[in-house]
Structure formats: C-alpha cells, structure tokens
Amino acid sequence: MLGQEGESVDSIDVVEVSVDERAVSDRVESGVATNSVAKGLPDVVADLRASFKEMSGVGEKIEGCLDLMGKCLVQQHKPSFRGFWEARKLLFELFADPSLAPGDRTHYQGICKDLSREALFLKDRVKEVSNFAAQQIELAIQAMKVELGQAVEVPADWDSGVLPECLEADSRFYFESH
C-alpha cells in the first residue's frame, strides 16, 4: 500500500534538525506553549504528552509517537488524521533533541516517512470514497426530481371530465374536491 520507493513527496520528506533548536525539545518535555495545545489536541495526543513524564529517553518517546501514529491510521471506521498529524508534529519536535543518536534519528525518520506516505494514501482513498458517495447522492436526487416531475405531469390526452370505470362510483367526490 505504500508508495514506490523512488517517489518523492515534498510534504513528507524528513530533514535533519540542527542542535540549535534545543528550546523546541524543551517545550515537548513540559507540554506547554504550542499552537496545537491552544486549538485542543485530540485526546490520544494529549495522553501521549502526559505519558512522556513516565518515559526516560527520547527514543522511547519517539517510539510512543510512532506507535500512536500507526494506531491513528488503523482505526475501525475512519483513520484519525488529526491525531496522526498532531503526533507527527510532536515527533518532529522530538527529532530536534540533541541526545538522539544520528543513526537512531535516521531509523525513526524512515519509519515516520513510511507512515506519512501511508497516511497520504489513506487520505486519498477516503477522499475518493467520499466523492463517490456524494456523486451517488447527487444522482439519486436527480432521479427523484425526474420521477417527481413525471408523477405530477398530466398526460396530454387525458380528459378531466371522464373518470375510469373504477372511480365512477365516487366521481362526485373527486369533482367537488378539486
């Protein structure tokens, strides 16, 4: 399901982060003052932030983020894209931690890249299904309009003064009510 290895998707390419961004990592540790917190994080991401206090190393925190990203994509009815992208933002903040070994960073970035490709693939599939459903609803509405228009049309050869034999018994009622 993942894209081809030779593909280049600019929005998911992982880059090395400089050590000068140590303040970003400190914000992750304390869990305060990020834009996403003000907007209200999904519960799973907020729970992950809270569990960071129990985790000892940055590698363990990164693995927690990657695990959460994977869980967000395999939800029963619809992937939790918001939770996925919020966890991914948190993960990128963790990549800035200078205590993370370059080899580990590269390994984790590869996993993140694969998960991001899978998320984009799933997003496209969900969009296709939604578009198909919208088209089917539109077709159903158009068909109902046609049927309604035909049901209201009075045939040109219909004589309103003559009723079919089955209605003759109540003809007075029909003519008086209309």
GUNUKE-635327 format. One record per atom (N, C-alpha, C, O): residue number from 1; x, y, z; atom name. Coordinates in pm, 1 decimal, decimal comma. Example, Ala and Ser with C-alpha at 12.3 -4.5 7.8 and 13.67 -1.06 7.14 Angstrom:
BEGIN
bavex u v w marlum
1 1319,0 -569,0 780,0 N
1 1230,0 -450,0 780,0 CA
1 1320,0 -330,0 780,0 C
1 1423,6 -331,9 846,5 O
2 1285,0 -225,0 708,0 N
2 1367,0 -106,0 714,0 CA
2 1290,0 3,0 787,0 C
2 1340,9 113,8 803,9 O
//
This chain:
BEGIN
bavex u v w marlum
1 80,2 -119,2 0,0 N
1 0,0 0,0 0,0 CA
1 84,5 125,7 0,0 C
1 38,8 231,7 -42,6 O
2 203,7 114,7 46,1 N
2 290,4 230,8 48,5 CA
2 332,5 265,9 -92,0 C
2 333,2 181,3 -181,4 O
3 368,4 394,7 -111,0 N
3 411,1 439,5 -242,8 CA
3 543,2 377,0 -281,8 C
3 609,9 314,3 -199,5 O
4 580,7 393,7 -406,4 N
4 706,0 339,7 -457,3 CA
4 823,1 408,9 -388,6 C
4 813,3 525,5 -350,5 O
5 932,8 337,3 -373,1 N
5 1049,3 392,4 -305,4 CA
5 1109,5 511,6 -379,7 C
5 1165,8 601,6 -317,2 O
6 1098,0 512,8 -512,0 N
6 1157,0 620,4 -590,5 CA
6 1076,2 748,7 -588,3 C
6 1122,6 852,6 -635,1 O
7 955,5 742,0 -534,2 N
7 869,8 859,7 -533,9 CA
7 925,0 964,9 -438,7 C
7 984,9 932,8 -336,0 O
8 903,9 1089,0 -474,2 N
8 943,3 1197,7 -386,7 CA
8 820,4 1281,2 -357,1 C
8 763,8 1343,6 -446,9 O
9 779,8 1282,6 -233,9 N
9 665,6 1361,8 -193,4 CA
9 719,1 1470,8 -101,8 C
9 761,5 1443,1 10,4 O
10 717,0 1595,3 -149,9 N
10 779,4 1704,3 -77,2 CA
10 722,3 1722,5 62,5 C
10 795,8 1756,6 155,2 O
11 592,2 1700,2 79,0 N
11 530,9 1727,5 207,8 CA
11 571,2 1627,7 315,8 C
11 544,6 1651,5 433,6 O
12 634,5 1517,1 279,0 N
12 669,5 1419,4 382,0 CA
12 818,7 1391,0 390,4 C
12 860,3 1305,1 468,1 O
13 899,5 1460,5 312,8 N
13 1043,2 1438,7 322,4 CA
13 1091,0 1480,5 460,7 C
13 1052,5 1585,7 511,6 O
14 1173,7 1398,8 520,1 N
14 1224,0 1423,5 653,8 CA
14 1360,7 1489,5 641,8 C
14 1443,8 1448,8 560,7 O
15 1382,5 1591,5 723,4 N
15 1508,9 1663,7 717,8 CA
15 1577,9 1656,8 853,7 C
15 1513,3 1639,7 957,1 O
16 1708,2 1670,1 851,4 N
16 1784,4 1676,1 975,3 CA
16 1754,9 1808,6 1044,2 C
16 1738,1 1911,5 978,8 O
17 1749,0 1804,9 1176,2 N
17 1721,7 1924,8 1252,0 CA
17 1849,5 1964,4 1323,7 C
17 1922,5 1879,2 1374,5 O
18 1875,6 2092,7 1327,2 N
18 2000,1 2137,1 1389,6 CA
18 1988,9 2133,9 1541,9 C
18 1879,1 2134,5 1597,6 O
19 2103,8 2130,4 1607,6 N
19 2109,4 2125,3 1753,6 CA
19 2064,0 2257,3 1813,8 C
19 2028,2 2262,3 1931,5 O
20 2064,7 2365,2 1734,3 N
20 2025,4 2496,0 1785,1 CA
20 1878,1 2500,8 1824,7 C
20 1834,5 2596,9 1888,1 O
21 1802,6 2400,8 1789,1 N
21 1660,1 2401,2 1818,5 CA
21 1628,8 2328,8 1949,3 C
21 1522,6 2268,1 1962,7 O
22 1718,6 2334,8 2043,2 N
22 1702,4 2266,1 2171,3 CA
22 1579,6 2317,5 2246,2 C
22 1516,5 2240,5 2318,5 O
23 1544,1 2443,9 2231,3 N
23 1428,1 2501,2 2300,2 CA
23 1299,2 2432,2 2257,4 C
23 1206,0 2418,9 2336,8 O
24 1293,9 2388,8 2133,0 N
24 1175,6 2318,2 2084,4 CA
24 1156,4 2190,0 2162,9 C
24 1044,4 2157,1 2202,1 O
25 1263,8 2118,1 2186,0 N
25 1256,9 1993,4 2261,1 CA
25 1211,9 2018,6 2404,7 C
25 1138,0 1938,4 2461,7 O
26 1256,2 2129,7 2463,1 N
26 1215,4 2162,3 2599,4 CA
26 1064,7 2183,0 2608,1 C
26 1002,9 2146,0 2707,9 O
27 1004,6 2242,1 2503,8 N
27 859,2 2261,8 2502,7 CA
27 788,1 2127,8 2500,2 C
27 682,6 2112,7 2561,9 O
28 843,4 2031,4 2430,6 N
28 781,8 1898,7 2425,9 CA
28 785,3 1835,8 2564,3 C
28 687,1 1776,2 2608,7 O
29 898,7 1849,2 2632,4 N
29 912,7 1790,3 2765,4 CA
29 809,3 1847,5 2861,3 C
29 747,7 1772,9 2937,4 O
30 789,7 1978,6 2858,8 N
30 697,7 2040,0 2954,0 CA
30 553,4 2035,6 2905,8 C
30 461,0 2046,6 2986,3 O
31 533,1 2019,7 2775,1 N
31 397,1 2008,6 2722,5 CA
31 320,6 2139,2 2724,2 C
31 197,9 2137,7 2734,0 O
32 389,5 2252,6 2715,0 N
32 320,2 2381,1 2718,3 CA
32 358,3 2464,9 2598,2 C
32 458,5 2440,5 2530,9 O
33 275,2 2563,9 2573,9 N
33 301,7 2672,6 2479,5 CA
33 319,6 2630,2 2335,2 C
33 400,3 2690,0 2264,0 O
34 247,5 2529,6 2289,9 N
34 248,7 2501,0 2147,2 CA
34 115,1 2543,7 2089,8 C
34 14,0 2544,3 2160,0 O
35 114,5 2579,1 1963,4 N
35 -8,3 2623,7 1898,9 CA
35 -115,0 2516,0 1901,9 C
35 -233,1 2547,2 1917,7 O
36 -76,6 2390,6 1887,2 N
36 -175,1 2283,0 1882,5 CA
36 -244,6 2264,0 2016,8 C
36 -358,8 2218,2 2020,1 O
37 -179,4 2297,6 2127,1 N
37 -243,8 2284,9 2257,1 CA
37 -356,3 2386,9 2268,1 C
37 -462,0 2356,5 2323,2 O
38 -335,0 2506,6 2216,7 N
38 -437,8 2609,1 2222,6 CA
38 -560,5 2568,4 2141,8 C
38 -672,8 2600,9 2180,2 O
39 -541,3 2498,7 2031,9 N
39 -652,3 2455,7 1947,3 CA
39 -724,5 2336,9 2007,6 C
39 -838,6 2309,5 1970,5 O
40 -662,3 2266,9 2098,0 N
40 -721,5 2148,2 2158,2 CA
40 -674,6 2022,8 2086,9 C
40 -720,8 1991,6 1977,1 O
41 -584,6 1952,5 2148,5 N
41 -530,7 1830,2 2089,7 CA
41 -632,1 1717,5 2098,6 C
41 -715,5 1715,2 2189,1 O
42 -625,0 1625,0 2005,8 N
42 -704,5 1503,4 2024,1 CA
42 -661,5 1435,3 2154,3 C
42 -546,2 1446,7 2195,8 O
43 -753,2 1365,9 2216,9 N
43 -725,5 1303,6 2346,6 CA
43 -604,4 1211,8 2342,9 C
43 -526,7 1208,1 2438,3 O
44 -587,6 1138,1 2234,5 N
44 -476,4 1042,7 2228,7 CA
44 -341,7 1113,8 2232,0 C
44 -247,0 1063,8 2292,7 O
45 -332,2 1228,8 2167,8 N
45 -206,3 1303,8 2167,6 CA
45 -183,3 1366,9 2304,4 C
45 -70,4 1369,5 2353,6 O
46 -289,2 1417,3 2365,5 N
46 -276,3 1473,7 2499,9 CA
46 -233,5 1365,0 2598,6 C
46 -151,4 1389,6 2687,0 O
47 -289,2 1245,2 2583,3 N
47 -248,9 1133,1 2669,1 CA
47 -102,5 1096,7 2646,3 C
47 -30,9 1063,6 2740,9 O
48 -58,2 1102,8 2521,1 N
48 81,6 1072,3 2490,7 CA
48 173,5 1173,8 2556,9 C
48 275,6 1137,2 2615,2 O
49 137,1 1301,3 2547,9 N
49 217,4 1405,1 2613,9 CA
49 226,8 1378,1 2763,9 C
49 333,2 1392,2 2824,2 O
50 114,9 1339,7 2822,8 N
50 114,2 1311,8 2966,7 CA
50 202,1 1191,0 2998,8 C
50 268,0 1188,1 3102,7 O
51 203,2 1092,6 2911,0 N
51 283,9 972,5 2937,1 CA
51 433,5 998,3 2919,7 C
51 515,0 916,3 2962,0 O
52 470,9 1110,8 2858,3 N
52 612,8 1143,7 2842,2 CA
52 683,0 1156,8 2977,5 C
52 803,1 1132,1 2987,9 O
53 608,3 1195,3 3080,6 N
53 668,9 1212,2 3212,9 CA
53 722,3 1079,3 3265,8 C
53 819,2 1075,7 3341,7 O
54 657,3 969,6 3224,4 N
54 697,7 836,8 3271,1 CA
54 809,5 776,9 3185,5 C
54 873,8 680,3 3226,5 O
55 832,7 833,3 3068,2 N
55 932,9 778,5 2976,4 CA
55 1068,5 841,1 3004,5 C
55 1078,6 961,0 3030,4 O
56 1171,7 759,4 2999,1 N
56 1303,8 808,1 3037,6 CA
56 1380,1 872,5 2922,4 C
56 1434,8 981,5 2939,4 O
57 1385,3 809,0 2807,0 N
57 1468,1 860,4 2698,7 CA
57 1387,6 913,5 2582,3 C
57 1268,4 885,9 2568,5 O
58 1455,7 990,7 2498,8 N
58 1389,8 1047,6 2382,0 CA
58 1351,7 937,9 2282,4 C
58 1251,5 950,5 2212,0 O
59 1430,3 831,3 2276,2 N
59 1398,6 719,7 2186,9 CA
59 1266,4 654,7 2223,4 C
59 1187,3 618,9 2136,2 O
60 1243,5 639,9 2352,5 N
60 1117,3 581,6 2399,9 CA
60 999,5 673,1 2364,5 C
60 892,1 625,4 2327,7 O
61 1020,0 802,9 2375,7 N
61 914,6 899,2 2341,2 CA
61 885,4 895,4 2191,3 C
61 769,8 901,0 2149,4 O
62 990,5 885,9 2112,2 N
62 972,8 878,9 1966,7 CA
62 897,7 751,4 1929,3 C
62 808,5 754,0 1844,5 O
63 933,8 640,3 1992,6 N
63 863,1 514,6 1965,1 CA
63 716,2 524,9 2004,7 C
63 629,5 468,5 1937,9 O
64 688,1 597,1 2113,5 N
64 549,3 620,1 2154,2 CA
64 473,7 700,4 2049,2 C
64 358,4 670,3 2018,2 O
65 539,3 803,6 1994,3 N
65 477,0 884,0 1887,9 CA
65 451,8 799,8 1763,1 C
65 343,8 805,8 1704,3 O
66 550,7 722,3 1723,4 N
66 535,5 638,2 1604,2 CA
66 424,8 535,1 1623,5 C
66 347,8 507,6 1531,5 O
67 417,5 478,7 1743,2 N
67 311,8 382,0 1773,6 CA
67 174,8 449,3 1764,9 C
67 81,1 393,2 1708,0 O
68 163,7 568,3 1820,9 N
68 37,3 642,5 1814,8 CA
68 0,0 676,0 1670,9 C
68 -116,5 665,0 1632,6 O
69 97,9 716,8 1591,5 N
69 70,9 748,1 1450,7 CA
69 15,9 625,2 1378,5 C
69 -78,9 635,7 1300,7 O
70 75,4 509,5 1404,5 N
70 26,9 386,2 1343,0 CA
70 -114,3 352,2 1387,6 C
70 -197,3 311,6 1306,2 O
71 -142,0 368,5 1516,6 N
71 -276,3 339,7 1568,6 CA
71 -380,5 434,6 1510,3 C
71 -494,0 394,3 1484,9 O
72 -342,7 559,5 1489,2 N
72 -436,8 656,8 1431,6 CA
72 -477,4 616,9 1289,9 C
72 -589,2 645,2 1246,9 O
73 -387,7 551,8 1217,9 N
73 -417,3 513,9 1079,5 CA
73 -500,9 387,3 1068,4 C
73 -567,3 367,2 966,8 O
74 -499,6 301,6 1169,4 N
74 -570,1 173,8 1158,8 CA
74 -699,4 170,1 1240,1 C
74 -744,1 62,5 1279,8 O
75 -758,6 284,0 1264,9 N
75 -884,0 286,3 1339,4 CA
75 -995,1 220,6 1259,0 C
75 -989,8 217,3 1136,1 O
76 -1095,2 168,5 1327,9 N
76 -1200,1 85,5 1269,1 CA
76 -1275,1 153,5 1154,3 C
76 -1275,1 101,2 1042,8 O
77 -1337,7 266,3 1177,7 N
77 -1426,2 325,6 1078,0 CA
77 -1355,2 424,5 986,0 C
77 -1374,1 422,0 864,4 O
78 -1275,2 509,7 1043,7 N
78 -1205,9 611,3 964,3 CA
78 -1075,7 646,2 1035,9 C
78 -1074,2 660,6 1158,1 O
79 -968,0 659,7 961,8 N
79 -841,4 696,7 1026,7 CA
79 -853,1 831,8 1097,2 C
79 -924,2 921,0 1050,9 O
80 -783,9 845,6 1207,6 N
80 -782,1 971,5 1281,4 CA
80 -666,6 1055,8 1227,8 C
80 -556,4 1056,1 1282,8 O
81 -695,1 1127,7 1118,2 N
81 -589,2 1205,0 1054,0 CA
81 -540,7 1318,4 1143,7 C
81 -421,3 1348,2 1146,5 O
82 -631,3 1381,2 1216,4 N
82 -589,9 1491,8 1302,4 CA
82 -493,6 1441,4 1410,1 C
82 -390,3 1503,3 1436,0 O
83 -528,1 1329,6 1472,0 N
83 -438,9 1271,4 1572,2 CA
83 -304,5 1233,9 1512,1 C
83 -200,0 1253,1 1574,3 O
84 -308,0 1179,9 1389,6 N
84 -184,6 1140,9 1321,6 CA
84 -94,5 1262,2 1299,9 C
84 23,6 1259,0 1334,6 O
85 -150,6 1370,2 1242,1 N
85 -67,1 1486,2 1208,5 CA
85 -19,1 1558,7 1334,1 C
85 91,3 1613,0 1335,4 O
86 -100,9 1560,1 1440,0 N
86 -56,2 1621,3 1565,6 CA
86 57,6 1539,4 1627,1 C
86 154,8 1595,7 1677,4 O
87 45,1 1407,3 1622,8 N
87 152,9 1321,7 1674,5 CA
87 279,1 1339,4 1590,4 C
87 390,3 1335,1 1643,0 O
88 261,8 1359,1 1461,5 N
88 376,9 1378,9 1372,2 CA
88 448,9 1509,9 1405,6 C
88 571,8 1515,8 1405,8 O
89 370,1 1615,4 1433,9 N
89 431,8 1742,8 1474,6 CA
89 512,5 1724,1 1602,5 C
89 624,5 1773,6 1615,1 O
90 454,1 1652,4 1695,6 N
90 522,2 1624,7 1821,6 CA
90 650,4 1544,7 1796,6 C
90 753,1 1568,7 1860,1 O
91 642,9 1451,2 1705,0 N
91 759,0 1369,0 1670,1 CA
91 871,6 1455,5 1613,4 C
91 988,0 1436,1 1648,4 O
92 838,1 1550,0 1526,6 N
92 941,3 1636,3 1469,0 CA
92 1007,6 1721,9 1576,1 C
92 1126,3 1753,0 1567,0 O
93 930,6 1759,8 1677,2 N
93 991,0 1834,0 1787,5 CA
93 1091,0 1744,4 1862,1 C
93 1196,0 1790,4 1906,7 O
94 1056,6 1617,2 1874,5 N
94 1147,3 1523,3 1942,4 CA
94 1273,5 1496,4 1860,6 C
94 1379,9 1471,7 1917,4 O
95 1262,4 1501,0 1728,9 N
95 1380,0 1480,6 1644,1 CA
95 1485,9 1588,5 1668,2 C
95 1603,7 1566,9 1639,4 O
96 1445,3 1703,6 1720,5 N
96 1539,4 1813,0 1744,6 CA
96 1624,2 1790,4 1869,7 C
96 1720,0 1864,2 1893,2 O
97 1591,0 1691,3 1948,9 N
97 1665,0 1665,1 2072,3 CA
97 1807,9 1621,9 2038,9 C
97 1827,1 1526,3 1963,7 O
98 1908,2 1690,9 2093,7 N
98 2047,7 1658,3 2061,3 CA
98 2094,6 1524,9 2120,3 C
98 2196,4 1471,4 2076,3 O
99 2023,4 1470,7 2217,6 N
99 2067,3 1344,0 2277,5 CA
99 2032,5 1223,6 2189,9 C
99 2075,7 1111,9 2218,5 O
100 1955,4 1244,9 2084,5 N
100 1918,5 1136,1 1993,8 CA
100 2035,1 1107,5 1899,3 C
100 2084,0 1197,5 1831,0 O
101 2078,6 983,8 1895,8 N
101 2191,0 944,0 1810,2 CA
101 2152,6 958,5 1662,7 C
101 2038,9 929,0 1625,9 O
102 2245,3 1003,5 1578,3 N
102 2214,1 1022,7 1435,9 CA
102 2162,0 896,2 1367,5 C
102 2072,9 904,4 1283,0 O
103 2215,8 780,5 1402,7 N
103 2168,1 655,6 1342,9 CA
103 2023,5 626,1 1381,5 C
103 1942,9 583,6 1298,8 O
104 1992,4 649,7 1509,6 N
104 1854,6 629,7 1555,8 CA
104 1760,4 728,9 1488,7 C
104 1649,5 694,0 1448,4 O
105 1806,8 854,1 1477,5 N
105 1724,5 957,5 1413,8 CA
105 1690,0 916,1 1270,7 C
105 1575,1 928,4 1228,3 O
106 1788,6 867,5 1197,2 N
106 1766,1 825,0 1058,8 CA
106 1667,5 708,5 1053,6 C
106 1578,3 705,4 968,9 O
107 1684,3 613,3 1144,4 N
107 1593,4 497,6 1150,4 CA
107 1449,6 543,8 1176,9 C
107 1356,8 502,9 1107,1 O
108 1432,2 628,7 1277,7 N
108 1298,1 676,1 1313,6 CA
108 1238,4 763,4 1202,8 C
108 1117,9 758,7 1178,0 O
109 1322,8 842,6 1136,7 N
109 1272,6 925,8 1027,5 CA
109 1224,1 840,2 910,9 C
109 1127,1 876,0 844,0 O
110 1289,7 728,6 886,2 N
110 1244,0 636,5 781,6 CA
110 1106,5 579,7 813,5 C
110 1019,7 571,4 726,6 O
111 1087,7 540,8 939,0 N
111 956,5 489,4 980,8 CA
111 851,1 599,0 968,5 C
111 739,9 574,5 921,8 O
112 887,1 719,7 1010,5 N
112 794,2 833,0 1001,3 CA
112 756,4 860,4 855,9 C
112 640,5 888,5 825,5 O
113 853,5 852,0 767,9 N
113 828,5 876,0 625,5 CA
113 732,1 770,9 570,0 C
113 640,5 804,4 494,9 O
114 752,4 644,0 606,7 N
114 662,7 537,5 561,2 CA
114 520,5 558,5 613,3 C
114 423,5 543,2 539,1 O
115 509,3 593,4 741,1 N
115 376,6 618,7 798,2 CA
115 309,6 738,9 731,8 C
115 188,4 738,9 710,4 O
116 388,4 840,8 699,7 N
116 332,9 959,6 634,2 CA
116 282,9 926,4 494,3 C
116 178,3 976,0 452,3 O
117 356,1 843,8 422,8 N
117 309,9 800,1 290,1 CA
117 179,3 721,8 301,8 C
117 86,6 740,5 223,0 O
118 173,9 635,1 400,4 N
118 51,9 556,1 422,1 CA
118 -65,3 648,4 456,7 C
118 -177,4 626,1 411,0 O
119 -39,8 750,9 536,7 N
119 -145,9 845,9 572,3 CA
119 -196,2 919,5 448,4 C
119 -316,8 937,3 431,4 O
120 -104,8 962,1 362,2 N
120 -145,8 1030,3 239,2 CA
120 -223,8 936,2 148,5 C
120 -321,1 977,2 85,2 O
121 -181,6 810,0 141,8 N
121 -253,2 710,1 62,7 CA
121 -395,3 692,2 116,5 C
121 -491,6 692,4 39,8 O
122 -407,9 676,9 248,0 N
122 -540,1 659,6 309,4 CA
122 -626,4 783,7 292,2 C
122 -747,1 773,7 270,4 O
123 -564,5 899,7 302,2 N
123 -639,0 1024,7 284,4 CA
123 -697,7 1031,2 143,9 C
123 -812,9 1071,1 126,5 O
124 -619,5 992,4 44,1 N
124 -669,6 989,7 -93,7 CA
124 -784,4 891,1 -108,4 C
124 -883,2 920,5 -175,7 O
125 -772,3 773,6 -45,5 N
125 -879,0 673,0 -55,9 CA
125 -1006,8 721,3 11,8 C
125 -1115,9 702,5 -42,0 O
126 -995,0 782,5 128,0 N
126 -1112,4 835,6 198,0 CA
126 -1177,8 945,0 113,9 C
126 -1300,4 954,1 106,8 O
127 -1095,3 1027,1 51,0 N
127 -1148,4 1133,4 -34,6 CA
127 -1222,0 1074,0 -154,8 C
127 -1328,9 1122,3 -192,0 O
128 -1165,3 969,3 -215,8 N
128 -1231,2 903,4 -329,3 CA
128 -1365,6 844,8 -288,2 C
128 -1464,6 859,3 -360,0 O
129 -1369,4 779,1 -173,6 N
129 -1494,4 719,3 -125,8 CA
129 -1597,5 828,4 -97,6 C
129 -1715,2 812,4 -129,7 O
130 -1554,0 938,2 -38,1 N
130 -1645,3 1048,7 -9,2 CA
130 -1698,8 1110,5 -137,5 C
130 -1817,8 1140,4 -147,3 O
131 -1611,5 1129,7 -235,9 N
131 -1655,5 1185,2 -364,1 CA
131 -1753,5 1091,9 -433,5 C
131 -1852,3 1137,4 -491,2 O
132 -1727,0 961,2 -428,5 N
132 -1817,5 864,2 -489,3 CA
132 -1954,3 869,7 -421,1 C
132 -2057,6 868,6 -488,1 O
133 -1954,8 875,4 -288,5 N
133 -2081,4 882,3 -214,9 CA
133 -2157,2 1010,1 -250,4 C
133 -2279,2 1007,0 -266,6 O
134 -2086,3 1122,0 -262,6 N
134 -2151,3 1248,0 -299,1 CA
134 -2210,3 1239,6 -439,7 C
134 -2320,3 1289,5 -463,8 O
135 -2138,3 1177,1 -532,3 N
135 -2190,8 1160,1 -668,5 CA
135 -2315,0 1072,4 -668,7 C
135 -2411,3 1101,3 -739,8 O
136 -2313,6 966,1 -590,1 N
136 -2429,5 877,1 -584,0 CA
136 -2550,9 948,5 -524,8 C
136 -2663,4 928,1 -570,3 O
137 -2528,7 1030,4 -425,3 N
137 -2638,4 1107,7 -365,9 CA
137 -2693,8 1205,6 -468,1 C
137 -2815,3 1220,1 -480,8 O
138 -2605,2 1272,8 -541,2 N
138 -2648,9 1367,3 -644,4 CA
138 -2729,7 1296,2 -752,2 C
138 -2832,5 1347,9 -795,9 O
139 -2685,2 1178,7 -795,9 N
139 -2760,2 1101,7 -895,7 CA
139 -2897,4 1060,9 -842,2 C
139 -2996,4 1065,9 -915,2 O
140 -2903,6 1021,1 -716,4 N
140 -3031,4 982,6 -656,1 CA
140 -3126,5 1101,7 -649,4 C
140 -3246,1 1087,3 -674,9 O
141 -3074,4 1217,7 -615,7 N
141 -3157,8 1338,8 -609,9 CA
141 -3209,9 1373,3 -748,4 C
141 -3327,7 1405,4 -764,1 O
142 -3123,4 1367,0 -849,0 N
142 -3167,2 1395,7 -986,1 CA
142 -3273,3 1296,3 -1031,5 C
142 -3371,1 1335,5 -1095,2 O
143 -3255,8 1169,3 -999,9 N
143 -3354,5 1067,7 -1038,1 CA
143 -3487,7 1092,9 -968,6 C
143 -3593,5 1075,6 -1029,2 O
144 -3483,4 1133,1 -843,3 N
144 -3607,1 1163,1 -770,8 CA
144 -3677,3 1284,4 -829,9 C
144 -3800,1 1287,5 -837,7 O
145 -3599,8 1384,7 -871,6 N
145 -3660,1 1502,7 -935,0 CA
145 -3730,0 1464,4 -1064,5 C
145 -3839,7 1512,5 -1093,0 O
146 -3666,3 1377,6 -1143,3 N
146 -3726,6 1333,1 -1269,6 CA
146 -3854,8 1255,6 -1240,9 C
146 -3957,2 1279,6 -1304,8 O
147 -3850,0 1163,3 -1146,0 N
147 -3967,9 1084,2 -1111,4 CA
147 -4080,2 1172,5 -1059,3 C
147 -4196,4 1152,9 -1094,7 O
148 -4046,2 1269,0 -975,8 N
148 -4146,8 1359,7 -922,3 CA
148 -4208,0 1443,4 -1033,0 C
148 -4328,9 1466,4 -1035,2 O
149 -4123,7 1488,7 -1124,9 N
149 -4174,1 1566,9 -1238,3 CA
149 -4267,2 1485,2 -1325,8 C
149 -4367,0 1537,7 -1375,2 O
150 -4236,5 1357,8 -1345,9 N
150 -4322,1 1271,6 -1427,4 CA
150 -4450,7 1236,5 -1353,9 C
150 -4554,9 1220,9 -1417,6 O
151 -4446,5 1223,9 -1223,9 N
151 -4565,7 1189,3 -1147,2 CA
151 -4665,9 1303,7 -1146,3 C
151 -4786,4 1279,5 -1139,3 O
152 -4619,6 1425,6 -1153,1 N
152 -4707,2 1541,6 -1149,3 CA
152 -4760,9 1575,3 -1287,8 C
152 -4866,9 1636,9 -1299,3 O
153 -4690,2 1536,3 -1392,1 N
153 -4734,8 1566,3 -1528,2 CA
153 -4868,1 1499,0 -1557,6 C
153 -4890,5 1383,7 -1520,8 O
154 -4956,2 1572,8 -1624,4 N
154 -5085,0 1519,1 -1666,6 CA
154 -5072,6 1484,3 -1814,3 C
154 -5032,2 1568,5 -1894,6 O
155 -5107,0 1361,2 -1850,8 N
155 -5097,6 1324,5 -1992,5 CA
155 -5181,0 1419,4 -2079,7 C
155 -5288,1 1464,2 -2039,1 O
156 -5130,6 1449,1 -2199,6 N
156 -5198,2 1543,0 -2289,1 CA
156 -5333,5 1490,0 -2335,2 C
156 -5424,8 1569,0 -2359,4 O
157 -5348,4 1360,6 -2347,7 N
157 -5474,4 1304,3 -2396,9 CA
157 -5574,1 1273,5 -2285,2 C
157 -5677,1 1210,8 -2310,1 O
158 -5545,5 1315,6 -2166,0 N
158 -5633,9 1286,6 -2053,6 CA
158 -5750,2 1383,5 -2051,9 C
158 -5730,4 1504,7 -2060,1 O
159 -5869,8 1331,9 -2041,4 N
159 -5991,0 1413,7 -2035,0 CA
159 -6032,6 1420,3 -1889,4 C
159 -6067,7 1318,8 -1829,3 O
160 -6028,5 1538,7 -1833,5 N
160 -6057,7 1553,1 -1691,7 CA
160 -6204,8 1531,3 -1659,8 C
160 -6240,1 1512,1 -1543,5 O
161 -6290,5 1534,0 -1760,0 N
161 -6432,9 1513,0 -1736,5 CA
161 -6470,6 1367,2 -1732,4 C
161 -6579,2 1333,6 -1685,2 O
162 -6385,7 1280,4 -1779,5 N
162 -6416,9 1138,2 -1785,1 CA
162 -6330,3 1065,1 -1683,6 C
162 -6208,1 1079,6 -1682,9 O
163 -6394,2 986,8 -1598,6 N
163 -6320,9 909,1 -1498,9 CA
163 -6321,2 762,7 -1538,7 C
163 -6416,2 715,1 -1600,8 O
164 -6216,3 691,7 -1503,6 N
164 -6216,9 547,8 -1530,3 CA
164 -6333,5 481,4 -1457,1 C
164 -6385,1 533,8 -1358,4 O
165 -6372,5 367,2 -1507,0 N
165 -6487,9 296,8 -1451,5 CA
165 -6472,5 267,3 -1303,0 C
165 -6570,5 272,2 -1228,6 O
166 -6353,4 237,4 -1260,1 N
166 -6333,0 203,5 -1119,1 CA
166 -6355,7 322,6 -1027,2 C
166 -6379,7 304,8 -907,8 O
167 -6348,4 443,7 -1081,1 N
167 -6366,9 563,4 -999,8 CA
167 -6506,6 624,1 -1015,4 C
167 -6539,4 719,8 -945,4 O
168 -6587,2 572,1 -1103,3 N
168 -6719,5 628,3 -1130,0 CA
168 -6805,3 634,7 -1004,9 C
168 -6881,5 730,0 -988,4 O
169 -6795,5 538,6 -918,4 N
169 -6880,6 534,7 -800,0 CA
169 -6859,6 657,0 -712,2 C
169 -6954,7 705,7 -651,0 O
170 -6737,7 707,4 -704,6 N
170 -6708,0 823,6 -620,6 CA
170 -6678,3 947,5 -704,1 C
170 -6608,2 1037,4 -657,4 O
171 -6729,1 954,0 -824,1 N
171 -6696,3 1064,8 -913,7 CA
171 -6738,8 1199,2 -857,4 C
171 -6667,2 1297,8 -874,7 O
172 -6851,8 1206,1 -791,3 N
172 -6899,0 1332,2 -735,3 CA
172 -6795,9 1385,4 -635,4 C
172 -6764,9 1504,6 -637,2 O
173 -6742,7 1299,7 -548,9 N
173 -6641,5 1339,2 -451,1 CA
173 -6517,3 1394,7 -520,6 C
173 -6463,9 1497,5 -478,9 O
174 -6471,4 1328,3 -625,1 N
174 -6349,1 1370,0 -694,1 CA
174 -6366,7 1505,8 -760,5 C
174 -6276,7 1589,5 -754,0 O
175 -6480,5 1528,8 -824,0 N
175 -6501,2 1656,4 -892,6 CA
175 -6521,6 1770,4 -793,5 C
175 -6479,1 1882,7 -820,4 O
176 -6585,1 1744,9 -680,4 N
176 -6609,4 1850,3 -582,3 CA
176 -6482,5 1885,0 -504,3 C
176 -6463,9 2000,3 -465,2 O
177 -6397,9 1789,5 -481,9 N
177 -6277,6 1815,5 -402,3 CA
177 -6168,6 1886,6 -481,3 C
177 -6073,7 1938,6 -422,6 O
178 -6181,2 1889,6 -615,4 N
178 -6077,5 1957,2 -694,4 CA
178 -6133,7 2074,1 -761,4 C
178 -6062,3 2144,5 -832,9 O
//
